[in-house]
Amino acid sequence: MTHPCSGCGLDFEDTPIIEIDADANPNVTRYFHNERCWLDWKARTAGEIRCFAGATALFAKAKEALLNAGIDWNSADPVIKVALIDGAVWEHALATDDFLDDVDAGGVIDTAATLGSPTIALGKADGADTTFASVTNAKVITAILFYVHNADPAAAPLVAIIEDAYGLPYTASGANIKVVYPSAGIFNVAAA
């Protein structure tokens, strides 16, 4: 029997790995290829993007700046900004992209948010989960970008990017989207 996966939408003939009754409608059964498809669906239906521990990639120039004290993660000024990225518009290059002006026009979806409560502890950079209000309908989010705010994009250093998270890619519906960071932190310099 063929089942459409409620997570990715692809049909599959195997026995579903996960089969659940939808909470809102107990008469609807949803089928999922695997736990990843189920967790992706669960995150999207909750309006969330849930990041994995160790899934953050640092830009090469950010690594240098972190080692040379050129980026202060938990500074009150300048602040760290978080942006939703449309990967169909901008494809990053970790080795060469260094400032926000490297992001192609339209690559940042709506307005970036300020990272709340940024902290550094034992090599771990972290912050409070970030909520983006009323994200433009039908925009497809493929990544989460962190950068140091500066009014001049050519002077706003790129820090890190997350492309692999439950809920990505995420098609915005005009509602709020919450980005949930792992308990292990946004990134760890020992593992980056």
N, C-alpha and C positions, 0 to 999 in steps of 0.2 A: 504494500500500500504506500502511496506517495503522500508525504506530509510537507506543507510549506513551513519553513522555520519562521517562528514569530520574531526571532532576533535579526536574522540577516535577509529573510525573504526567499531564500533559495529552496527549491524543492529537493527532498531527499527520500530515498526508498528504504533506508535502514530504519530499525526500531529507534524511536527518539531516545536520546540520552536523558532528557528531562521532559516530563509531561506535567503540566500544572493546570489547575482551574484558575481562571482569572478572578481576582478578588472582587472586582466590580460586578461581574456577571458570572455566577457559578455555572451557568449553562454553556459557557464557552471554554473549550479546552485549547490550550496553547502548546505547541510542540517546539522543541529547540534541539539543534544539532548537538550542542555541548554546553558546558557550563559557561564558557565565554559568551556564547550567543544569548544565554539566559541573563547573565549579568549585564551585558550591553543593553538588552531590552529593559531590564529592571531599572538601570540608571536613567535611560532616556525617558521612561514613563514617569520617573520621579523628578524630571527636569534637572538632572545632574550629569556631570562628567566626573567620574571617579578615577583619580590618578593612581598608578602603581608605584610601589617603592622601587627605586632604581631605574625608572623609565625616563628620567630627565637627561637630556644631552646638553652639555655646556658648549658654548661657542668658543673657539680657540683663543680669540683675543680676550674673552672674559676670563679664561683660565689665567692668562698672563696678568690681567688687571687685578684679579683676586689675590694672586701671589705677591703683587707689587703694591698692594693696598690702594689700587686705583678704583676699586668698587667696594663701597661700604654697604653691605646687604641690609643692615638694620639701622641705617641713618634716617633721621627725620627729614633731612634735606641734603641731597635730592632723594626722593622716594623711589621705591621699586614699583613699576607698573606691570600689570598683567593684561594681556590682550588675547582676544579670540582671533584665530587665524583661518583664512580661507586658502587652503593649499592649492586650489585650482588657480588662484591668482598669484601666489608667491610660493616658490619652492626654495627653501633656504639652503645655504651652503655653510656648514659648521666651520669649515677651515678658513673661509674668506669673508663671510658677512660679519660686520663688526658694529655697525650703527643702525639706528632705526630707519635712516634714509635708504638702506639696502632693501627694505621691505617694499615690494612693488605697490603702486597705488591700488587701493581696494583690498589689499592683503589683510589689513586689520579691519575686523568687523566691528562697526559702531565705535564706541569710545572705550579706551582702556580704563581699567579700574586700578586704584591704588591697593597694593598688597597690605592688608591689615596685620598688625602685630608681628612684623618681621623679627626673627630671632636667629641667633647663631649659638650653637652649643656642641662642643666636641666634634667640630667639623661639619655639623649638620646645619643647613640653611632651611629655615621653615617660616611659616606664616599662617595666618588665619585663612580658612576657606574663603573663596571669593565668589560673590554673587553679582552677576551682570543683570541689570534691570531691562526688561522689555527688549530683548535682542531682536533685531530686524527679521521679520518673517521670511522664511525660505532660504536664508543664508546657511551654507553648509560649513560647519566648524570642523577643521581637521587637526588643529593643534592649539596649544596654549603657549604663549610667548611671554617671557619675563625680560624686562629691560629697565635701565636706570633713566628716570624721567629727566628731560631737558626740553625747553621750549623749542630748541633747534634740533630737528631729527638727526642732523649730521653730527651732533654731539651727544646723542642719547645711546649709550652702549647697550648692545644686545648681551644678555646674560645666559639664558637657557631656554630650551623649548621642550615641550612634551607632546609627542605625537601618538603615543600608545596609551590609551586609557579606556576604561569601560565607558561606553556611551559615544565614543568617537568612531566614525564621523557622526556629528550631531546636526540635524536639520532644525534650525530655530523656528519657533512657531509664533514669535512675538511676545512670549512669556519670559519670565526670569529664568536664568540658568545659573546653577550653583556648581562651582568647581571645587571638588573635595580633594584635599591633598592627603597623602599617606601619612600614617603616624610616624614613619621613619624619616619624615621631612621631605621637602621639595627636591633637594639634592644633598649629597654628602661629598665633600671635596676628596675624601679618601677613596671613594668609589667612582668619581667622575672621570 
